[in-house]
Amino acid sequence: MPKPEREPYIVQSVVHASRILDAFQAAGEALRLRDVVERTGFGKGMCFRLLHTLHHCGLLEKVDASRYRLVSPIQRRKRYRLGYGAQGQDTSFAREVRASLERAAEREGAELIVVDNRYQPKVALRNAEHLIREDWIPYRVSLLGNYGTDLALKREINRFLLAEDPYGTVAFVRFGIERGELRSNLDLEMTVSIVDWTMERFQDALVTEELDPGLFRRGGEVTEKKETRIAQFLDILQRAIGAEPH
């Protein structure tokens, strides 16, 4: 299998050093060499050299003979990035909606990107493309309010998603068909829609489980039962779009 191409302008040693710094997850946390090895997955020798270098550069300090900690807190990238396309900003209601979203994002530690569609479908399409290409990598474009009932706008966005394939789903499905792993007698767009829908539901489940593990089952879920359901779901998906075994 060919190795993925490296980004030519990324300095791997700096990436490795940033992974070491990310291992310190709480303010004032002191870690031993073996803690850093466990959290980063790097070899012991690499971790030792990076810890020594970061200490030499003044980014880490030694607590005692075997433990390090950050000299100052690091501003970390937000875990969630959300895009909101407002219909307009010319009413007090629209401004209050935006303000409430900004407060909620700040409270939950999420990054919120807001664009103004100015009540124009063409502007909304340009903003959607901007959000997908430049600001974030979403797994879904959701249409709310009047946009949700605008069938012409929905068709335009669907055509854009199919033609531009920003998530790589079309290329992924074609690759699966070429390898003989997916059914070739299904319409390509149908298979792409099934995969997209499946990923949306899967992402929903992951986010819900992370934000509120007991939302639907206060007593928690038995691991074996959860694994059985995943296996059953994958079996159904395989029978739906998977190629027939020879």
Secondary structure, DSSP 4 states (H G I P E B T S, - for coil): -PPPPPPTT--HHHHHHHHHHHT--STT--EEHHHHHHHH---HHHHHHHHHHHHHTTSEEESSSSEEEESS---PPPS-EEEEEES-SSSHHHHHHHHHHHHHHHHHT-EEEEEE-TT-HHHHHHHHHHIIIII---S-----GGGGG-HHHHHHHHHHHHHH-TTSHHHHHHHHHHTT-B-SSS-HHHHHHHHHHHHHHHHHHHHHHHH-TTSS-TT---HHHHHHHHHHHHHHHHHHHBPPP-
